[in-house]
Amino acid sequence: MPDETTRRRRLVSVSLDEASIGRGNPDQEHERATAIHDLIGANVFGLAGHDGGPYCLHLALHEAKLAFDVRDERGARIITHLLSLSPFRRLLKDYFLVCESY
């Protein structure tokens, strides 16, 4: 049985910003929902220097950056981390080509 610290150090929700990420076709939406369900079902998540949790993660795109907006269960913002997607440009292009051919 997990102890209290283990129960707190996890994601309890993951959401995608529809305004910036958009919605996919029904197959894509099903894949997203399955991926999020699996992630929430079995994860360990913590922030350096923060003993709180559980956490809620909201993902959005802002000017070619992926925004990780981390909040507590009550919705209070803890941190927002921006990750440049430029280094992943070629990988993402290849990924979308594979998705289109699938």
Jmol script that loads the backbone (N, CA, C; Angstrom):
load data "model"
ATOM      1  N   MET A   1       0.847  -1.182   0.000  1.00  0.00           N
ATOM      2  CA  MET A   1       0.000   0.000   0.000  1.00  0.00           C
ATOM      3  C   MET A   1       0.892   1.245   0.000  1.00  0.00           C
ATOM      4  N   PRO A   2       0.627   2.200  -0.913  1.00  0.00           N
ATOM      5  CA  PRO A   2       1.456   3.407  -0.977  1.00  0.00           C
ATOM      6  C   PRO A   2       1.315   4.262   0.280  1.00  0.00           C
ATOM      7  N   ASP A   3       2.427   4.877   0.689  1.00  0.00           N
ATOM      8  CA  ASP A   3       2.356   5.783   1.826  1.00  0.00           C
ATOM      9  C   ASP A   3       1.819   7.146   1.371  1.00  0.00           C
ATOM     10  N   GLU A   4       1.630   8.052   2.310  1.00  0.00           N
ATOM     11  CA  GLU A   4       1.026   9.358   2.011  1.00  0.00           C
ATOM     12  C   GLU A   4       1.858  10.161   1.018  1.00  0.00           C
ATOM     13  N   THR A   5       3.178  10.129   1.153  1.00  0.00           N
ATOM     14  CA  THR A   5       4.040  10.868   0.227  1.00  0.00           C
ATOM     15  C   THR A   5       3.878  10.343  -1.191  1.00  0.00           C
ATOM     16  N   THR A   6       3.833   9.038  -1.350  1.00  0.00           N
ATOM     17  CA  THR A   6       3.661   8.439  -2.675  1.00  0.00           C
ATOM     18  C   THR A   6       2.315   8.822  -3.267  1.00  0.00           C
ATOM     19  N   ARG A   7       1.261   8.836  -2.457  1.00  0.00           N
ATOM     20  CA  ARG A   7      -0.071   9.214  -2.948  1.00  0.00           C
ATOM     21  C   ARG A   7      -0.107  10.671  -3.397  1.00  0.00           C
ATOM     22  N   ARG A   8       0.665  11.529  -2.758  1.00  0.00           N
ATOM     23  CA  ARG A   8       0.678  12.949  -3.124  1.00  0.00           C
ATOM     24  C   ARG A   8       1.530  13.213  -4.348  1.00  0.00           C
ATOM     25  N   ARG A   9       2.582  12.463  -4.554  1.00  0.00           N
ATOM     26  CA  ARG A   9       3.527  12.717  -5.653  1.00  0.00           C
ATOM     27  C   ARG A   9       3.036  12.073  -6.940  1.00  0.00           C
ATOM     28  N   ARG A  10       1.951  12.647  -7.484  1.00  0.00           N
ATOM     29  CA  ARG A  10       1.384  12.090  -8.709  1.00  0.00           C
ATOM     30  C   ARG A  10       0.527  13.132  -9.415  1.00  0.00           C
ATOM     31  N   LEU A  11       0.277  12.875 -10.676  1.00  0.00           N
ATOM     32  CA  LEU A  11      -0.656  13.684 -11.455  1.00  0.00           C
ATOM     33  C   LEU A  11      -2.047  13.083 -11.302  1.00  0.00           C
ATOM     34  N   VAL A  12      -3.028  13.926 -11.022  1.00  0.00           N
ATOM     35  CA  VAL A  12      -4.409  13.448 -10.932  1.00  0.00           C
ATOM     36  C   VAL A  12      -5.228  13.887 -12.135  1.00  0.00           C
ATOM     37  N   SER A  13      -4.690  14.833 -12.910  1.00  0.00           N
ATOM     38  CA  SER A  13      -5.364  15.223 -14.150  1.00  0.00           C
ATOM     39  C   SER A  13      -4.349  15.796 -15.126  1.00  0.00           C
ATOM     40  N   VAL A  14      -4.627  15.580 -16.398  1.00  0.00           N
ATOM     41  CA  VAL A  14      -3.840  16.142 -17.488  1.00  0.00           C
ATOM     42  C   VAL A  14      -4.844  16.670 -18.494  1.00  0.00           C
ATOM     43  N   SER A  15      -4.689  17.930 -18.879  1.00  0.00           N
ATOM     44  CA  SER A  15      -5.602  18.510 -19.863  1.00  0.00           C
ATOM     45  C   SER A  15      -4.803  19.210 -20.955  1.00  0.00           C
ATOM     46  N   LEU A  16      -5.422  19.288 -22.124  1.00  0.00           N
ATOM     47  CA  LEU A  16      -4.810  19.937 -23.285  1.00  0.00           C
ATOM     48  C   LEU A  16      -5.598  21.188 -23.618  1.00  0.00           C
ATOM     49  N   ASP A  17      -4.902  22.260 -23.904  1.00  0.00           N
ATOM     50  CA  ASP A  17      -5.536  23.527 -24.257  1.00  0.00           C
ATOM     51  C   ASP A  17      -6.100  23.442 -25.677  1.00  0.00           C
ATOM     52  N   GLU A  18      -7.421  23.429 -25.792  1.00  0.00           N
ATOM     53  CA  GLU A  18      -8.045  23.301 -27.112  1.00  0.00           C
ATOM     54  C   GLU A  18      -7.777  24.508 -27.997  1.00  0.00           C
ATOM     55  N   ALA A  19      -7.636  25.689 -27.408  1.00  0.00           N
ATOM     56  CA  ALA A  19      -7.422  26.898 -28.206  1.00  0.00           C
ATOM     57  C   ALA A  19      -6.075  26.861 -28.927  1.00  0.00           C
ATOM     58  N   SER A  20      -5.048  26.331 -28.280  1.00  0.00           N
ATOM     59  CA  SER A  20      -3.722  26.339 -28.906  1.00  0.00           C
ATOM     60  C   SER A  20      -3.339  24.990 -29.519  1.00  0.00           C
ATOM     61  N   ILE A  21      -3.762  23.902 -28.923  1.00  0.00           N
ATOM     62  CA  ILE A  21      -3.416  22.577 -29.431  1.00  0.00           C
ATOM     63  C   ILE A  21      -4.464  22.087 -30.420  1.00  0.00           C
ATOM     64  N   GLY A  22      -5.700  22.457 -30.174  1.00  0.00           N
ATOM     65  CA  GLY A  22      -6.778  22.058 -31.073  1.00  0.00           C
ATOM     66  C   GLY A  22      -7.284  20.662 -30.780  1.00  0.00           C
ATOM     67  N   ARG A  23      -8.375  20.341 -31.435  1.00  0.00           N
ATOM     68  CA  ARG A  23      -8.960  19.012 -31.308  1.00  0.00           C
ATOM     69  C   ARG A  23      -8.564  18.197 -32.525  1.00  0.00           C
ATOM     70  N   GLY A  24      -8.491  16.915 -32.341  1.00  0.00           N
ATOM     71  CA  GLY A  24      -8.157  16.029 -33.443  1.00  0.00           C
ATOM     72  C   GLY A  24      -9.402  15.357 -33.992  1.00  0.00           C
ATOM     73  N   ASN A  25      -9.190  14.488 -34.950  1.00  0.00           N
ATOM     74  CA  ASN A  25     -10.312  13.701 -35.458  1.00  0.00           C
ATOM     75  C   ASN A  25     -10.691  12.679 -34.379  1.00  0.00           C
ATOM     76  N   PRO A  26     -11.783  11.960 -34.540  1.00  0.00           N
ATOM     77  CA  PRO A  26     -12.210  11.022 -33.492  1.00  0.00           C
ATOM     78  C   PRO A  26     -11.145   9.995 -33.095  1.00  0.00           C
ATOM     79  N   ASP A  27     -10.388   9.492 -34.055  1.00  0.00           N
ATOM     80  CA  ASP A  27      -9.326   8.533 -33.716  1.00  0.00           C
ATOM     81  C   ASP A  27      -8.240   9.187 -32.864  1.00  0.00           C
ATOM     82  N   GLN A  28      -7.849  10.404 -33.221  1.00  0.00           N
ATOM     83  CA  GLN A  28      -6.829  11.119 -32.451  1.00  0.00           C
ATOM     84  C   GLN A  28      -7.327  11.429 -31.044  1.00  0.00           C
ATOM     85  N   GLU A  29      -8.577  11.847 -30.934  1.00  0.00           N
ATOM     86  CA  GLU A  29      -9.140  12.151 -29.617  1.00  0.00           C
ATOM     87  C   GLU A  29      -9.185  10.897 -28.748  1.00  0.00           C
ATOM     88  N   HIS A  30      -9.509   9.765 -29.349  1.00  0.00           N
ATOM     89  CA  HIS A  30      -9.523   8.502 -28.605  1.00  0.00           C
ATOM     90  C   HIS A  30      -8.112   8.163 -28.118  1.00  0.00           C
ATOM     91  N   GLU A  31      -7.117   8.325 -28.980  1.00  0.00           N
ATOM     92  CA  GLU A  31      -5.727   8.047 -28.597  1.00  0.00           C
ATOM     93  C   GLU A  31      -5.267   8.978 -27.479  1.00  0.00           C
ATOM     94  N   ARG A  32      -5.637  10.245 -27.572  1.00  0.00           N
ATOM     95  CA  ARG A  32      -5.272  11.203 -26.515  1.00  0.00           C
ATOM     96  C   ARG A  32      -5.899  10.796 -25.192  1.00  0.00           C
ATOM     97  N   ALA A  33      -7.195  10.475 -25.228  1.00  0.00           N
ATOM     98  CA  ALA A  33      -7.900  10.094 -24.002  1.00  0.00           C
ATOM     99  C   ALA A  33      -7.283   8.840 -23.388  1.00  0.00           C
ATOM    100  N   THR A  34      -6.936   7.880 -24.220  1.00  0.00           N
ATOM    101  CA  THR A  34      -6.310   6.649 -23.733  1.00  0.00           C
ATOM    102  C   THR A  34      -4.948   6.946 -23.111  1.00  0.00           C
ATOM    103  N   ALA A  35      -4.149   7.774 -23.771  1.00  0.00           N
ATOM    104  CA  ALA A  35      -2.825   8.120 -23.250  1.00  0.00           C
ATOM    105  C   ALA A  35      -2.933   8.836 -21.907  1.00  0.00           C
ATOM    106  N   ILE A  36      -3.864   9.777 -21.802  1.00  0.00           N
ATOM    107  CA  ILE A  36      -4.045  10.510 -20.542  1.00  0.00           C
ATOM    108  C   ILE A  36      -4.532   9.568 -19.447  1.00  0.00           C
ATOM    109  N   HIS A  37      -5.478   8.709 -19.763  1.00  0.00           N
ATOM    110  CA  HIS A  37      -5.986   7.740 -18.787  1.00  0.00           C
ATOM    111  C   HIS A  37      -4.859   6.851 -18.267  1.00  0.00           C
ATOM    112  N   ASP A  38      -4.039   6.336 -19.175  1.00  0.00           N
ATOM    113  CA  ASP A  38      -2.923   5.477 -18.775  1.00  0.00           C
ATOM    114  C   ASP A  38      -1.901   6.238 -17.933  1.00  0.00           C
ATOM    115  N   LEU A  39      -1.630   7.484 -18.304  1.00  0.00           N
ATOM    116  CA  LEU A  39      -0.673   8.299 -17.554  1.00  0.00           C
ATOM    117  C   LEU A  39      -1.172   8.557 -16.137  1.00  0.00           C
ATOM    118  N   ILE A  40      -2.427   8.920 -16.005  1.00  0.00           N
ATOM    119  CA  ILE A  40      -2.981   9.206 -14.681  1.00  0.00           C
ATOM    120  C   ILE A  40      -3.052   7.937 -13.835  1.00  0.00           C
ATOM    121  N   GLY A  41      -3.296   6.813 -14.486  1.00  0.00           N
ATOM    122  CA  GLY A  41      -3.429   5.553 -13.762  1.00  0.00           C
ATOM    123  C   GLY A  41      -2.151   5.081 -13.100  1.00  0.00           C
ATOM    124  N   ALA A  42      -1.017   5.419 -13.656  1.00  0.00           N
ATOM    125  CA  ALA A  42       0.259   4.931 -13.117  1.00  0.00           C
ATOM    126  C   ALA A  42       1.336   5.971 -13.361  1.00  0.00           C
ATOM    127  N   ASN A  43       1.553   6.842 -12.375  1.00  0.00           N
ATOM    128  CA  ASN A  43       2.593   7.852 -12.529  1.00  0.00           C
ATOM    129  C   ASN A  43       3.161   8.258 -11.187  1.00  0.00           C
ATOM    130  N   VAL A  44       4.338   8.793 -11.238  1.00  0.00           N
ATOM    131  CA  VAL A  44       4.965   9.457 -10.098  1.00  0.00           C
ATOM    132  C   VAL A  44       5.418  10.800 -10.627  1.00  0.00           C
ATOM    133  N   PHE A  45       5.030  11.876  -9.956  1.00  0.00           N
ATOM    134  CA  PHE A  45       5.337  13.215 -10.433  1.00  0.00           C
ATOM    135  C   PHE A  45       5.665  14.089  -9.239  1.00  0.00           C
ATOM    136  N   GLY A  46       6.763  14.786  -9.318  1.00  0.00           N
ATOM    137  CA  GLY A  46       7.140  15.698  -8.257  1.00  0.00           C
ATOM    138  C   GLY A  46       7.879  16.890  -8.820  1.00  0.00           C
ATOM    139  N   LEU A  47       7.929  17.935  -8.052  1.00  0.00           N
ATOM    140  CA  LEU A  47       8.639  19.150  -8.435  1.00  0.00           C
ATOM    141  C   LEU A  47       9.770  19.385  -7.448  1.00  0.00           C
ATOM    142  N   ALA A  48      10.934  19.708  -7.966  1.00  0.00           N
ATOM    143  CA  ALA A  48      12.075  20.003  -7.105  1.00  0.00           C
ATOM    144  C   ALA A  48      11.732  21.160  -6.176  1.00  0.00           C
ATOM    145  N   GLY A  49      11.968  20.966  -4.905  1.00  0.00           N
ATOM    146  CA  GLY A  49      11.727  22.018  -3.929  1.00  0.00           C
ATOM    147  C   GLY A  49      10.268  22.202  -3.553  1.00  0.00           C
ATOM    148  N   HIS A  50       9.410  21.275  -3.946  1.00  0.00           N
ATOM    149  CA  HIS A  50       7.983  21.390  -3.623  1.00  0.00           C
ATOM    150  C   HIS A  50       7.497  20.050  -3.092  1.00  0.00           C
ATOM    151  N   ASP A  51       6.972  20.058  -1.878  1.00  0.00           N
ATOM    152  CA  ASP A  51       6.529  18.816  -1.245  1.00  0.00           C
ATOM    153  C   ASP A  51       5.030  18.597  -1.358  1.00  0.00           C
ATOM    154  N   GLY A  52       4.364  19.377  -2.191  1.00  0.00           N
ATOM    155  CA  GLY A  52       2.912  19.275  -2.304  1.00  0.00           C
ATOM    156  C   GLY A  52       2.456  18.131  -3.167  1.00  0.00           C
ATOM    157  N   GLY A  53       1.302  18.327  -3.720  1.00  0.00           N
ATOM    158  CA  GLY A  53       0.681  17.330  -4.579  1.00  0.00           C
ATOM    159  C   GLY A  53      -0.566  16.807  -3.903  1.00  0.00           C
ATOM    160  N   PRO A  54      -1.365  16.094  -4.627  1.00  0.00           N
ATOM    161  CA  PRO A  54      -1.269  15.734  -6.026  1.00  0.00           C
ATOM    162  C   PRO A  54      -1.344  16.957  -6.944  1.00  0.00           C
ATOM    163  N   TYR A  55      -0.977  16.734  -8.214  1.00  0.00           N
ATOM    164  CA  TYR A  55      -0.847  17.823  -9.171  1.00  0.00           C
ATOM    165  C   TYR A  55      -1.800  17.669 -10.354  1.00  0.00           C
ATOM    166  N   CYS A  56      -2.111  18.806 -10.968  1.00  0.00           N
ATOM    167  CA  CYS A  56      -2.874  18.865 -12.211  1.00  0.00           C
ATOM    168  C   CYS A  56      -1.966  19.513 -13.252  1.00  0.00           C
ATOM    169  N   LEU A  57      -1.916  18.933 -14.432  1.00  0.00           N
ATOM    170  CA  LEU A  57      -1.050  19.429 -15.500  1.00  0.00           C
ATOM    171  C   LEU A  57      -1.902  19.871 -16.672  1.00  0.00           C
ATOM    172  N   HIS A  58      -1.664  21.089 -17.132  1.00  0.00           N
ATOM    173  CA  HIS A  58      -2.344  21.613 -18.317  1.00  0.00           C
ATOM    174  C   HIS A  58      -1.267  21.929 -19.346  1.00  0.00           C
ATOM    175  N   LEU A  59      -1.430  21.392 -20.550  1.00  0.00           N
ATOM    176  CA  LEU A  59      -0.466  21.600 -21.630  1.00  0.00           C
ATOM    177  C   LEU A  59      -1.046  22.539 -22.665  1.00  0.00           C
ATOM    178  N   ALA A  60      -0.224  23.489 -23.113  1.00  0.00           N
ATOM    179  CA  ALA A  60      -0.653  24.451 -24.129  1.00  0.00           C
ATOM    180  C   ALA A  60       0.543  24.826 -24.991  1.00  0.00           C
ATOM    181  N   LEU A  61       0.257  25.395 -26.143  1.00  0.00           N
ATOM    182  CA  LEU A  61       1.302  25.916 -27.023  1.00  0.00           C
ATOM    183  C   LEU A  61       1.294  27.435 -26.949  1.00  0.00           C
ATOM    184  N   HIS A  62       2.474  28.022 -26.777  1.00  0.00           N
ATOM    185  CA  HIS A  62       2.637  29.477 -26.736  1.00  0.00           C
ATOM    186  C   HIS A  62       3.872  29.843 -27.545  1.00  0.00           C
ATOM    187  N   GLU A  63       3.669  30.446 -28.719  1.00  0.00           N
ATOM    188  CA  GLU A  63       4.778  30.933 -29.550  1.00  0.00           C
ATOM    189  C   GLU A  63       5.869  29.876 -29.745  1.00  0.00           C
ATOM    190  N   ALA A  64       5.511  28.734 -30.287  1.00  0.00           N
ATOM    191  CA  ALA A  64       6.438  27.629 -30.579  1.00  0.00           C
ATOM    192  C   ALA A  64       7.091  27.047 -29.322  1.00  0.00           C
ATOM    193  N   LYS A  65       6.412  27.207 -28.197  1.00  0.00           N
ATOM    194  CA  LYS A  65       6.883  26.615 -26.944  1.00  0.00           C
ATOM    195  C   LYS A  65       5.740  25.801 -26.343  1.00  0.00           C
ATOM    196  N   LEU A  66       6.093  24.689 -25.719  1.00  0.00           N
ATOM    197  CA  LEU A  66       5.116  23.881 -25.008  1.00  0.00           C
ATOM    198  C   LEU A  66       5.097  24.349 -23.563  1.00  0.00           C
ATOM    199  N   ALA A  67       3.926  24.755 -23.098  1.00  0.00           N
ATOM    200  CA  ALA A  67       3.779  25.256 -21.734  1.00  0.00           C
ATOM    201  C   ALA A  67       3.247  24.146 -20.835  1.00  0.00           C
ATOM    202  N   PHE A  68       3.987  23.866 -19.774  1.00  0.00           N
ATOM    203  CA  PHE A  68       3.568  22.919 -18.747  1.00  0.00           C
ATOM    204  C   PHE A  68       3.077  23.752 -17.564  1.00  0.00           C
ATOM    205  N   ASP A  69       1.787  23.858 -17.404  1.00  0.00           N
ATOM    206  CA  ASP A  69       1.189  24.632 -16.315  1.00  0.00           C
ATOM    207  C   ASP A  69       0.813  23.647 -15.213  1.00  0.00           C
ATOM    208  N   VAL A  70       1.554  23.679 -14.109  1.00  0.00           N
ATOM    209  CA  VAL A  70       1.342  22.736 -13.012  1.00  0.00           C
ATOM    210  C   VAL A  70       0.615  23.457 -11.886  1.00  0.00           C
ATOM    211  N   ARG A  71      -0.473  22.833 -11.441  1.00  0.00           N
ATOM    212  CA  ARG A  71      -1.287  23.397 -10.359  1.00  0.00           C
ATOM    213  C   ARG A  71      -1.554  22.332  -9.303  1.00  0.00           C
ATOM    214  N   ASP A  72      -1.995  22.796  -8.136  1.00  0.00           N
ATOM    215  CA  ASP A  72      -2.404  21.827  -7.127  1.00  0.00           C
ATOM    216  C   ASP A  72      -3.862  21.439  -7.389  1.00  0.00           C
ATOM    217  N   GLU A  73      -4.401  20.549  -6.587  1.00  0.00           N
ATOM    218  CA  GLU A  73      -5.773  20.063  -6.805  1.00  0.00           C
ATOM    219  C   GLU A  73      -6.826  21.163  -6.699  1.00  0.00           C
ATOM    220  N   ARG A  74      -6.532  22.206  -5.960  1.00  0.00           N
ATOM    221  CA  ARG A  74      -7.484  23.313  -5.811  1.00  0.00           C
ATOM    222  C   ARG A  74      -7.403  24.292  -6.974  1.00  0.00           C
ATOM    223  N   GLY A  75      -6.409  24.119  -7.850  1.00  0.00           N
ATOM    224  CA  GLY A  75      -6.257  24.990  -9.009  1.00  0.00           C
ATOM    225  C   GLY A  75      -5.250  26.109  -8.828  1.00  0.00           C
ATOM    226  N   ALA A  76      -4.567  26.144  -7.693  1.00  0.00           N
ATOM    227  CA  ALA A  76      -3.560  27.184  -7.462  1.00  0.00           C
ATOM    228  C   ALA A  76      -2.307  26.865  -8.278  1.00  0.00           C
ATOM    229  N   ARG A  77      -1.865  27.844  -9.065  1.00  0.00           N
ATOM    230  CA  ARG A  77      -0.680  27.646  -9.908  1.00  0.00           C
ATOM    231  C   ARG A  77       0.561  27.466  -9.037  1.00  0.00           C
ATOM    232  N   ILE A  78       1.339  26.457  -9.383  1.00  0.00           N
ATOM    233  CA  ILE A  78       2.598  26.198  -8.697  1.00  0.00           C
ATOM    234  C   ILE A  78       3.751  26.686  -9.561  1.00  0.00           C
ATOM    235  N   ILE A  79       3.742  26.283 -10.837  1.00  0.00           N
ATOM    236  CA  ILE A  79       4.804  26.691 -11.748  1.00  0.00           C
ATOM    237  C   ILE A  79       4.326  26.505 -13.182  1.00  0.00           C
ATOM    238  N   THR A  80       4.853  27.332 -14.064  1.00  0.00           N
ATOM    239  CA  THR A  80       4.664  27.136 -15.498  1.00  0.00           C
ATOM    240  C   THR A  80       6.048  27.048 -16.114  1.00  0.00           C
ATOM    241  N   HIS A  81       6.279  25.978 -16.819  1.00  0.00           N
ATOM    242  CA  HIS A  81       7.570  25.755 -17.474  1.00  0.00           C
ATOM    243  C   HIS A  81       7.356  25.792 -18.980  1.00  0.00           C
ATOM    244  N   LEU A  82       8.175  26.569 -19.686  1.00  0.00           N
ATOM    245  CA  LEU A  82       8.090  26.658 -21.142  1.00  0.00           C
ATOM    246  C   LEU A  82       9.245  25.887 -21.765  1.00  0.00           C
ATOM    247  N   LEU A  83       8.913  25.016 -22.705  1.00  0.00           N
ATOM    248  CA  LEU A  83       9.904  24.199 -23.392  1.00  0.00           C
ATOM    249  C   LEU A  83       9.884  24.550 -24.869  1.00  0.00           C
ATOM    250  N   SER A  84      11.007  25.024 -25.379  1.00  0.00           N
ATOM    251  CA  SER A  84      11.095  25.356 -26.800  1.00  0.00           C
ATOM    252  C   SER A  84      10.935  24.094 -27.636  1.00  0.00           C
ATOM    253  N   LEU A  85      10.109  24.181 -28.667  1.00  0.00           N
ATOM    254  CA  LEU A  85       9.909  23.045 -29.563  1.00  0.00           C
ATOM    255  C   LEU A  85      10.877  23.065 -30.741  1.00  0.00           C
ATOM    256  N   SER A  86      11.662  24.130 -30.877  1.00  0.00           N
ATOM    257  CA  SER A  86      12.603  24.239 -31.999  1.00  0.00           C
ATOM    258  C   SER A  86      13.543  23.043 -32.115  1.00  0.00           C
ATOM    259  N   PRO A  87      14.147  22.562 -31.021  1.00  0.00           N
ATOM    260  CA  PRO A  87      15.039  21.406 -31.154  1.00  0.00           C
ATOM    261  C   PRO A  87      14.319  20.131 -31.609  1.00  0.00           C
ATOM    262  N   PHE A  88      13.003  20.106 -31.487  1.00  0.00           N
ATOM    263  CA  PHE A  88      12.216  18.928 -31.843  1.00  0.00           C
ATOM    264  C   PHE A  88      11.539  19.059 -33.205  1.00  0.00           C
ATOM    265  N   ARG A  89      11.831  20.135 -33.930  1.00  0.00           N
ATOM    266  CA  ARG A  89      11.140  20.423 -35.190  1.00  0.00           C
ATOM    267  C   ARG A  89      11.199  19.245 -36.165  1.00  0.00           C
ATOM    268  N   ARG A  90      12.393  18.714 -36.387  1.00  0.00           N
ATOM    269  CA  ARG A  90      12.531  17.610 -37.350  1.00  0.00           C
ATOM    270  C   ARG A  90      11.808  16.356 -36.860  1.00  0.00           C
ATOM    271  N   LEU A  91      11.950  16.052 -35.588  1.00  0.00           N
ATOM    272  CA  LEU A  91      11.277  14.893 -35.010  1.00  0.00           C
ATOM    273  C   LEU A  91       9.760  15.021 -35.143  1.00  0.00           C
ATOM    274  N   LEU A  92       9.230  16.203 -34.847  1.00  0.00           N
ATOM    275  CA  LEU A  92       7.787  16.428 -34.953  1.00  0.00           C
ATOM    276  C   LEU A  92       7.311  16.314 -36.395  1.00  0.00           C
ATOM    277  N   LYS A  93       8.108  16.825 -37.323  1.00  0.00           N
ATOM    278  CA  LYS A  93       7.749  16.725 -38.739  1.00  0.00           C
ATOM    279  C   LYS A  93       7.646  15.258 -39.147  1.00  0.00           C
ATOM    280  N   ASP A  94       8.640  14.459 -38.761  1.00  0.00           N
ATOM    281  CA  ASP A  94       8.616  13.028 -39.068  1.00  0.00           C
ATOM    282  C   ASP A  94       7.428  12.335 -38.403  1.00  0.00           C
ATOM    283  N   TYR A  95       7.141  12.714 -37.164  1.00  0.00           N
ATOM    284  CA  TYR A  95       6.014  12.118 -36.438  1.00  0.00           C
ATOM    285  C   TYR A  95       4.699  12.383 -37.168  1.00  0.00           C
ATOM    286  N   PHE A  96       4.490  13.626 -37.592  1.00  0.00           N
ATOM    287  CA  PHE A  96       3.243  13.959 -38.279  1.00  0.00           C
ATOM    288  C   PHE A  96       3.144  13.264 -39.636  1.00  0.00           C
ATOM    289  N   LEU A  97       4.264  13.064 -40.311  1.00  0.00           N
ATOM    290  CA  LEU A  97       4.250  12.309 -41.567  1.00  0.00           C
ATOM    291  C   LEU A  97       3.819  10.861 -41.328  1.00  0.00           C
ATOM    292  N   VAL A  98       4.323  10.265 -40.268  1.00  0.00           N
ATOM    293  CA  VAL A  98       3.927   8.898 -39.925  1.00  0.00           C
ATOM    294  C   VAL A  98       2.440   8.850 -39.586  1.00  0.00           C
ATOM    295  N   CYS A  99       1.971   9.823 -38.810  1.00  0.00           N
ATOM    296  CA  CYS A  99       0.549   9.862 -38.442  1.00  0.00           C
ATOM    297  C   CYS A  99      -0.342  10.001 -39.672  1.00  0.00           C
ATOM    298  N   GLU A 100       0.055  10.841 -40.613  1.00  0.00           N
ATOM    299  CA  GLU A 100      -0.738  11.029 -41.829  1.00  0.00           C
ATOM    300  C   GLU A 100      -0.805   9.751 -42.650  1.00  0.00           C
ATOM    301  N   SER A 101       0.293   9.013 -42.708  1.00  0.00           N
ATOM    302  CA  SER A 101       0.309   7.789 -43.512  1.00  0.00           C
ATOM    303  C   SER A 101      -0.440   6.651 -42.821  1.00  0.00           C
ATOM    304  N   TYR A 102      -0.601   6.745 -41.513  1.00  0.00           N
ATOM    305  CA  TYR A 102      -1.301   5.721 -40.742  1.00  0.00           C
ATOM    306  C   TYR A 102      -2.780   5.845 -40.996  1.00  0.00           C
TER     307      TYR A 102
END
end "model"
wireframe off; spacefill off
backbone 0.3
color backbone group
